[in-house]
Amino acid sequence: MKKPQTIDWESLVNDGENYGDTTGKLSPEEKIIFEAIKDNTVLKIQDSFLFTQKGPATEDHGIKLATLIANFEAIKKIKTLILTHNHLGPEGARILTESAFLPKVTYLHLGSNHLGNEGIKFIAQSEKFTEVKLLNVECNGITAEGAIALAQSPVFSNLTSLNMVDNRIGDEGAMAIANSDTLANLTYLHLGGNRIKSDEAKRALKESKKLTQLETLKVF
């Protein structure tokens, strides 16, 4: 008897007539999400183009996208979530943290989403992210307040890589990170473009008694 042929994820989302939808029940927006999931483990949407090919992104695009993803059962096995340049804002971040389907991802990239301090606080307090090892929140308008929230987060103790490029955490935020017990497992820390100007703050990062595992530190 011939063994049934197994279908990998790439074949499933590229199966011709039912492209991205074996059930025939997905909305056009859900198809976009489904087709953006690679190997059933990585959801990667780097900008709003796929949703806005006929015009510019609407003001509430980020909230709509976050809601769509949060309520989409097909995400329940992903391990990597990459959503960049999608205008999530603080409300989009909150919606993601309350998803019934989003599993505990290990890689989270929310760069360039206007999260601000409020948004990063939602992320830093969510039990959804206790297994995150790589976190990228570059270009999100985060100040010292947000950096302190990250440094004192009860869920980010497993982080090994933190990228906060082009935010505005300043000397105060840098000092909070340098003195963080939560971030003690970091091996990579990128704080370039964060207005860290004092020699004291730079030295605190380089000589931190908390960040003893650091192999790469970028501050400029």
N, C-alpha and C positions, 0 to 999 in steps of 0.2 A: 504494500500500500504506500502510495506516495505521501511523504510527510507534508503537512500544511506549510505553506511558505510564510515565514515571519516577515513582518513589515516594520522597518525601522522608522524613526520619527521623520527623517527627511523625506522618505517615500510617502509617508502618510500625509504630509502637508503639500506634497507635489504630485497628487494622484490624478492629474488630468481633469476629468469632468467634475470631480468633487473637490477641486483645489482648495485645500485648507479647511474642508468641512465634510466629513464623512457622514454626518447626520442630516445635512441639508437644513439645519435649523439655526445656524449662526447668522447673526446680523453682519452687515459689511464691516462694521467696526470690530466685532468679535473675531472675524476672519483675519483682520490685520494683526490682532494680538496673537491669535493661534499660529499664524505663519511666522511671527517674530520669535517664537519659542524654538530653540535649536536643541536637538537631541533630548527633548523632554526635560532639560535641566537649566537652560539659559534663556531668560527673557531679556531681549536687547532692543530698545527703542531709543535711538539717539537724537531724534528731533521730531517735530510735529508734521513733517512733510507727508507721510503716508496718509495722514488724516485730513490734510488741508491742500490737496493737489489742485483744487479748483478755486482756492482763495487763501487769504492769510488766516492764521490761527485766531479763533475767537478768544475773547477775554477769559472765558471760563474753560478753555481747552484743557488745562492742567487738572482741574477738578473733575471734568468729565472723564479724562483718561484714567485718573486715579480710581474713580468709582468703577469704571469698566473693568480695570484690572482686579481691583479688590473683590469684585463679585463674580469673577470668572473662574470656574472650577478647574479649568485646564492648567492653572498655575500651581496646583497643589504639590507638584513634584520638583519644581525648580530649585536650584541651589544658588544661582547667580541672577541678580536683578540689576539691570543697567538701564536707567531712565535718565537721559540727559537732555538739556535744552527743551524741556516740555512744559515750562511754566507751572510746575506743580504748586508752588507757594506753600505756606504753612498748612492750609486746609487740605491740599493734596497729600501732604505728608501725614496728616492726622488720619485721613481716610485709609491710607495704606496700612497704618498701624492697627486699624480696627477690622481688617479683612478676615473673613472666616476661612479663606482658602490659602492665603499666603503662608507658606511654610517657613521654617527657620533657615533662612539663606545664610551662606557663608561669605558671599561677596556682594557688597551693596555699593552701587555707584549712582549717586543722585546729583552729579555735578551740574552747575548752571541751571538751577531750577527756582531761583528766588526764594529759597527756604527761609532765610533770615534766622534770627535767634529763636523765634517761636517754632519754626519748623524743625530746627535741629533739636529742640527740646523734646518734641514729640518723638523723634527718632531715638534720642538718647534715653528715653524713659520706657520704651516699648519692649515687652517680653518677647516680641517677635524676633528681636535682633540679638539674642543672647549668644548665638553661635557665629555671628559675623566675625571674620578674621581680617578681611580687607574692606576698608571703608574709604570711599572717596566722596567728599562733599566740597570740592573745589568751586570757586566762583559762585558763592551763595549769599554774599553780604553778611557773613557771620562776624560778629564782633567779640570782644572779651567775654561778654555775657554768654554767648553760645559756646565759646571755648571752655568756659568754666563748667557748663552743663555737660559737655563731653568728658571733661577731666573727672567729674564727680559722678558720672553715669553708673547706675547699678547694673547695667546690662552689657557693657563693652569690655569686660575683663579678658575676653578671648582675642581682642584685636592684636594682630601682629603688624599691620600696615595701615597707616593713616595719612591721607592726602588732603590737605586743607589749602592748597595753592590759591592765591588771589582772593583771600578774604580780608578781614580787617581786625584780626584779634589783638594786635598790638603787643606791647610789653606785658600788660596785665594778663592777657590770654596765654602768652607764652609761659609766663611764670606758673600759671595754673596747670598747664600741661606738664611742665618740668617737675612739679610737685605732686603729680597724680599717682595714687595707688592703683586706680582702675587700669591705667595704661601701661602697667609695668611689663607687659609682654611684648610691647612694640619692638620690632626689629627695623622698621622703616618709618620715617616721619618726614613729611615734606610740608614745610611752612613758608615756602617762598612767596613773596608778594603780600605779606601780612602786616607791614608797617612795624616790624619788630626792630627797633632802633637802638635801644640801650645795650651797652656791653654787658651789663648785669644780666639782662634777660637772655642774651645769647649764651653767656657763660653758664647760666643756670641750666639751659637745655643741654649743653655739651658736657657738663659735669654733674648732671642729675644723679642723685643717689636712688631715685625711683626708676628711671628709665635705663636700667643696667643692661638690658638686652639689645639696645640700639646698635645696629650695624651701619645704617645710613641715616644721616640727619642733614636736611637741606634747609637753610635759613638765609634769606637775602632780601 
